Amino acid sequence: MDVEFTRLSSKGQVVIPRKIRESLHWEVGTPFRVMKEGDAVMIEKIELGRKSWDEVAAPFRKAAEEAEFTQEDLSQLIRDVRRKK
């Protein structure tokens, strides 16, 4: 186990020591999950997977189906918006 020391800033920020960041290949913008257990705080890098267009659009397709929103409704909506420009 690697052990380093750090402090909490006045803004509530904690610097993860360089040696540890480099050994884990953590860079600026790396997303983390933060967990509390008793007096301990753990951070864990999370992988943000990219979703396909179909995965992203699925909830919208479902809502359109439930609202009986048709392809013609969409086409008309697009025409209306373009006319207003």
VOKOL-28598 format. One record per atom (N, C-alpha, C, O): residue in three letters; x, y, z. Coordinates in steps of 0.1 Angstrom, whole numbers, plus 2048, in hexadecimal, padded with zeros to 3 digits. Layout:
N
ALAXYZ
...
//
This chain:
85
MET8087F4800
MET800800800
MET80980C800
MET81280E808
ASP8068167F7
ASP80E8237F6
ASP80782C800
ASP7FB82D801
VAL80F833808
VAL80983D811
VAL81084A80F
VAL81C84C80E
GLU80885580D
GLU80C86280B
GLU80386B814
GLU7F9866819
PHE807877816
PHE7FF88081F
PHE7FB88D817
PHE80289180E
THR7EF89281A
THR7EA89E813
THR7E18A581D
THR7DF8A1829
ARG7DB8B0819
ARG7D28B8822
ARG7C58BC81A
ARG7C58BC80E
LEU7BB8C0822
LEU7AF8C581C
LEU7B18D481B
LEU7B58DB824
SER7AD8DA80F
SER7AF8E880D
SER7A28F0813
SER7998E9817
SER7A38FD813
SER798905818
SER78B90380F
SER780906813
LYS78D8FE802
LYS7828FC7F9
LYS77E8ED7F9
LYS7758E97F1
GLY7838E6803
GLY77E8D8804
GLY7858CE7FA
GLY7818C37F7
GLN7908D37F4
GLN7978CB7EA
GLN7A38C37F0
GLN7A98C87FA
VAL7A58B87EB
VAL7B08AF7F0
VAL7B98AC7E4
VAL7B58A87D9
VAL7C68AF7E5
VAL7D08AB7DB
VAL7D489D7DC
VAL7D98997E7
ILE7D38957D2
ILE7D88887D2
ILE7E78897CE
ILE7EA88E7C4
PRO7F08847D7
PRO7FE8867D4
PRO8028807C6
PRO7FD8767C2
ARG80B8877C0
ARG8108847B3
ARG8148767B1
ARG81086F7A7
LYS81C8707BA
LYS8218637B9
LYS8158597B8
LYS8168507B0
ILE80A85B7BF
ILE7FF8527BF
ILE7F78547B1
ILE7F384B7AB
ARG7F58617AE
ARG7EE8647A1
ARG7F585E795
ARG7EF85878D
GLU80285F795
GLU80A85A78A
GLU80A84B78A
GLU80984577F
SER80A844795
SER80A836796
SER7FD830791
SER7FC82578C
LEU7F2838793
LEU7E583478F
LEU7E1839781
LEU7D683677B
HIS7EA84177B
HIS7E784776E
HIS7DB85076E
HIS7D3850764
TRP7D9858779
TRP7CE86177A
TRP7D286E775
TRP7DD873778
GLU7CA87476C
GLU7CD881766
GLU7C288B769
GLU7B888876F
VAL7C4898765
VAL7BA8A2767
VAL7AD89E760
VAL7AD899755
GLY7A289F767
GLY79589C762
GLY79188D764
GLY786889760
THR79988576B
THR79687776E
THR789877777
THR78987E781
PRO77F870773
PRO77387077C
PRO774865787
PRO77A85B785
PHE76E868792
PHE76F86079E
PHE76285E7A5
PHE7598667A3
ARG7618537AC
ARG7568507B5
ARG75C8527C3
ARG76784E7C6
VAL7558597CC
VAL75985C7D9
VAL7508557E3
VAL7448577E3
MET75684D7EC
MET74E8457F5
MET753848804
MET75F849806
LYS74984980D
LYS74D84B81B
LYS74983E823
LYS73E839821
GLU75283A82C
GLU74F82F834
GLU755832842
GLU761831843
GLY74D83584C
GLY752839859
GLY75A846857
GLY755850851
ASP76684685C
ASP76F85285A
ASP77885184E
ASP78085A84B
ALA776847846
ALA77E84583A
ALA77784A82D
ALA76B84982C
VAL77E850824
VAL779854817
VAL78184D80D
VAL78E84D80D
MET77A846803
MET78183F7F9
MET77D8467EB
MET77284A7EA
ILE7878467E2
ILE78484B7D5
ILE7888407CB
ILE7928397CD
GLU78083F7C1
GLU7828357B7
GLU78083B7A9
GLU7758417A7
LYS7898387A0
LYS78883D793
LYS77C83578C
LYS77B82978E
ILE77483D784
ILE76A83677D
ILE76C83876E
ILE77184276A
GLU76882E767
GLU76982E758
GLU75B833753
GLU75182D755
LEU75B83D74B
LEU74F842745
LEU74F83C737
LEU75684172E
GLY746833735
GLY74582C728
GLY73D83571F
GLY73383B723
ARG740835712
ARG73983C708
ARG72D833704
ARG72E827703
LYS72183A703
LYS7158336FF
LYS7138356F0
LYS71783F6EA
SER70D82B6EA
SER70A82C6DB
SER6FE8366DA
SER6F78396E4
TRP6FC83B6CE
TRP6F18446CB
TRP6E483D6CF
TRP6DB8436D4
ASP6E28306CC
ASP6D68296CE
ASP6D38286DD
ASP6C88296E2
GLU6DE8266E6
GLU6DC8266F4
GLU6D88346F9
GLU6CF834702
VAL6DD83E6F4
VAL6DA84C6F9
VAL6CC84F6F4
VAL6C48566FC
ALA6C884C6E8
ALA6BB84F6E3
ALA6AF8476E8
ALA6A484B6E7
ALA6B283B6EE
ALA6A88326F2
ALA69D8386FA
ALA6918366F8
PRO6A083F705
PRO69684570D
PRO68D84F706
PRO681850708
PHE6938566FC
PHE68B8606F4
PHE6828586EA
PHE67685C6E8
ARG68784D6E5
ARG67E8456DC
ARG6728406E3
ARG6678406DF
LYS67583B6F0
LYS66A8356F8
LYS66083F6FB
LYS65483D6FA
ALA66484B6FF
ALA65B856702
ALA65385A6F6
ALA64785D6F7
ALA65985B6EA
ALA65285E6DE
ALA6478546DB
ALA63C8576D7
GLU64B8476DD
GLU64183C6DA
GLU63583D6E4
GLU62A83C6E0
GLU63883F6F1
GLU62E8406FB
GLU62484C6F8
GLU61884C6FB
ALA62A8576F2
ALA6228636EF
ALA61C8626E1
ALA61586B6DD
GLU61E8576DA
GLU61A8556CD
GLU61F8606C3
GLU6178646BB
PHE62B8646C6
PHE63186F6BE
PHE6378686B1
PHE64085F6B2
THR63286C6A5
THR636865699
THR64286C692
THR646877695
GLN647865688
GLN65186A67F
GLN64C877678
GLN653881677
GLU640877674
GLU63988266E
GLU63888E678
GLU63B899674
ASP63588B685
ASP63589668F
ASP64389C690
ASP6448A9691
LEU64D894690
LEU65B899691
LEU65E8A2684
LEU6648AD686
SER65B89D679
SER65D8A466C
SER6568B266D
SER65C8BC669
GLN64A8B2671
GLN6428BF672
GLN6498C867C
GLN64A8D4679
LEU64D8C3687
LEU6538CB692
LEU6608D268C
LEU6638DD68E
ILE6688CA685
ILE6748CF67E
ILE6718DA675
ILE6778E5674
ARG6678D866C
ARG6638E2662
ARG65E8EF66A
ARG6628FA665
ASP6578EE674
ASP6528F967C
ASP65E901682
ASP65E90E681
VAL6678FA687
VAL67390168D
VAL67B908682
VAL680913685
ARG67D902677
ARG68590866C
ARG67E914667
ARG68491E663
ARG671914666
ARG669920662
ARG66A92C66B
ARG66B937666
LYS66C929678
LYS66D934681
LYS67A93B681
LYS67C946686
LYS68493567B
LYS69293B67A
LYS693946671
LYS69E94C66F
//
